[in-house]
Amino acid sequence: MDDMFGGIEAAAAQFETTKREARQLAGSLTDGQLNWRPAPDRWSIGQCLQHLGTSTDAALAAIDRAIATARDRGWHRGSPARYGWFTRYMVRSMEPPPRRRMRTFPIFLPAEQFLAREQVLADLNASRDRLMAR
């Protein structure tokens, strides 16, 4: 039985794809274009990209605790990972095309400040690298 999400190799490929597609999407935009919002209550492209990085980083402490607990208890994965209903639901709900909009938790909200394209892209890349290192 295989991991339903493709395992670590699929995750690594998705992280690299995210980095590449973010560069393709935002690489030719000016900082002004990156910060343009279609409406006051909507996010800019820069805020969407920043959200991807900051939400990843906000989860790293919990991931680190889970890794430490597993090591302390001698837990080793002998078979593919099994995912609960909530994990499966969240993954499916975020796959394109979006089926419905969801509100994010306050800790995952992007900054309201003016964002610099190169910094946003560098931060996103670094967040993906930190996650992959785990």
C-alpha positions in Angstrom: 0.0 0.0 0.0 1.4 3.4 -1.0 1.1 6.7 0.8 -2.0 8.3 -0.6 -0.1 11.6 -1.1 2.9 10.1 -2.7 5.4 10.1 0.2 8.4 12.2 0.9 9.5 12.2 -2.8 6.1 13.7 -3.9 6.3 16.3 -1.1 9.8 17.3 -2.2 8.7 17.6 -5.8 5.7 19.7 -4.7 7.9 22.1 -2.7 10.2 22.6 -5.7 7.2 23.1 -7.9 5.8 25.7 -5.5 9.1 27.6 -5.6 9.3 27.4 -9.4 5.7 28.5 -10.0 5.9 31.4 -7.5 9.0 32.7 -9.4 7.1 32.3 -12.8 4.0 34.0 -11.4 5.7 36.9 -9.6 9.1 37.1 -11.2 8.2 39.7 -13.7 5.9 41.8 -11.6 6.9 45.1 -10.1 6.6 45.5 -6.4 3.5 47.6 -7.0 1.9 44.9 -9.1 2.8 42.3 -6.4 1.0 44.4 -3.8 -2.1 45.3 -5.8 -5.3 44.1 -4.2 -8.5 43.5 -6.2 -10.6 44.7 -3.2 -9.8 45.9 0.3 -10.8 42.6 1.8 -8.9 40.5 -0.8 -5.2 39.6 -0.7 -2.6 40.7 -3.2 -0.4 38.1 -5.0 2.4 39.0 -2.6 0.2 38.4 0.4 -0.9 35.0 -1.0 2.7 34.0 -1.5 3.7 35.3 1.9 0.8 33.3 3.5 2.2 30.1 2.0 5.6 30.7 3.7 4.3 32.0 7.0 1.7 29.3 7.4 4.4 26.7 6.8 6.7 28.3 9.4 3.9 28.6 11.9 3.6 24.8 11.8 7.3 23.9 12.2 7.3 24.0 16.0 4.5 21.4 16.1 6.2 19.3 13.5 9.5 19.4 15.5 7.6 18.3 18.6 6.0 15.4 16.8 9.4 14.3 15.4 11.0 14.5 18.9 8.2 12.6 20.4 8.4 9.9 17.8 12.2 9.6 18.3 11.9 9.5 22.1 9.4 6.7 21.9 11.3 4.8 19.2 8.5 5.1 16.7 9.5 4.2 13.1 7.2 4.1 10.2 7.1 0.5 8.9 4.4 1.1 6.4 2.9 4.1 4.5 1.5 6.9 6.5 -2.2 6.8 7.4 -4.0 10.1 7.4 -7.1 11.0 9.4 -10.2 12.4 7.9 -9.3 16.0 8.7 -5.9 15.8 6.9 -7.5 14.3 3.9 -10.3 16.9 3.9 -7.8 19.8 4.2 -5.6 18.5 1.4 -8.5 18.0 -0.9 -10.0 21.3 -0.1 -6.8 23.1 -1.1 -6.3 21.4 -4.5 -7.2 23.5 -7.5 -9.7 24.4 -8.6 -10.9 25.8 -5.2 -14.3 24.5 -4.3 -15.0 27.0 -1.6 -13.2 29.9 0.2 -12.0 29.4 3.7 -11.1 31.9 6.3 -7.6 31.5 7.7 -6.6 31.7 11.4 -5.1 35.0 12.5 -1.6 33.5 13.0 -1.6 32.7 9.2 -2.6 36.1 8.0 -0.2 37.9 5.7 1.4 41.3 6.6 -0.5 44.5 5.8 2.8 46.2 4.9 4.2 46.8 1.4 6.0 43.7 0.2 9.2 43.5 -1.9 9.0 40.8 -4.6 12.5 39.4 -4.1 12.0 39.2 -0.3 8.7 37.4 -0.6 10.1 34.9 -3.0 13.2 34.3 -0.9 11.1 33.9 2.2 8.8 31.4 0.5 11.8 29.4 -0.8 13.4 29.3 2.6 10.2 28.2 4.3 9.9 25.3 1.8 13.5 24.4 2.5 12.9 24.4 6.3 9.9 22.1 5.9 11.8 19.8 3.6 14.7 19.6 6.1 12.3 18.0 8.5 
